């Protein structure tokens, strides 16, 4: 099916520690891949904001995004975004950054537990995966209670590594109560849930969260969904976005959203 607008609101440039392509290169890729609207959302990890130089990354990213916004204005709509990691660990730093920058769109995410490394680096043969997931969901609830973001990024992120990369079985039904709490909080606070498509091109083989969780969000009163490829290279921008539209429709959503000046903009699907 052909859609009027292809939107991808989760992408990274070389101002993220795990990406190598400039903002201009990512925008060229987006144009080539037929995108109409994108958000560039570089990593800013608040728990190590100054220790690891994310304060400098935030400045560089903000400057470069606004430069390409002007350069590509006649070819594609570019939104100035950021992916704030672990904002609830140091909310004063997160609030200060957001007060200093005129972002269009803020993703909220949890990439690691307190005083620990990214879920990517954990040896899951030596830990309780159930305990890790429970603690992750508790931190997600803390993030939502802080509430300074627009859309919750890649809920179920640890499964990318526990299930996808390491092949451990997880009985996700054990966490239904925690997930329902998260989705209810999101709906009550009128926050968006991201359909992150990166898992479709990774070993996980599904979106984060998966379709059942997205459907449950709708059942619990959720009305806002955003879609993002989580691209770190030009060729991946827009990957899985059409599939995410189809998932949203199957789950009962008639629209997806992007944010401009921190306000949701509805696009019918």
Phi, psi and omega in degrees: 000142180265135179248149183292324181228130172255120188236136178221110188249033174210101182212152184235147178243185179292357171275002167261147186292343185246021181226154188239355187254140183292166177302319180296319179295321178294322178292321176300318177298320179296318177297313180301323183273005172084019179283147177260325183219132174224154167245134171265124192226073183292154180293133166225104183272109189288331182293337178233039191306305180267327182303318184254013173080018180287341173296321178287321177300319180299318179295314181295315181299313182300317179295313183292323178296316181291333174293313182286334175305315180286317183297323185258012189305328182269003183240329184198148177274124182244130180254139180277110184234177177205145170254106180273114177267136173057037183299329182286349177284330180216069188299332180296319178294319179296314180297322180295315179300315183292332177284339184266345186237139177267073178286148169280323194212133180235118171271140173250136183210161172235117180255345181204160175276171187297129178061027178228167185278167178307146179306335179302325190268354186285139172271100188286353174282349185245007182225166173276111180296326179297317179295320179299313183294318179299316179294321176302312181295325176296322178290325175299319178297319176299320179298317180293322178297324173298307165079014184276008181254171178259320183222139179276119185276143172031057171305140187082019180313318181300333180294335176306324183260315182299310183270309187292305186275325186256346173075021178279141176282136175233125175277094186291343178296336179295339186252013184301319180298315179296318180295318178299320177300316180297312183294322178295317177299316178302313181296316181297324181269005178057042176261156179271154171252128178278137166264101185266121188267002184298328179297336180293332181254011176242180184295335179302319174078015179206167179287162174242115354286177181276178189299323181298321180290320179297317177297319180294324176302316178296317180298328182269010173103004178293138182235347185244125172230141171245163181231138182209139180276342185058040183288140175242004176212154187303323183293342183265352180296128181087355181295126178082000184293318178298319177299322180293324175299315181296320177298314180303316179297315180297332182272003174100007178268130178266354183214157164243170187227149161235167182242135175228129186055036178067017178245137180288137176242125187269134175234116180293143176239000000 
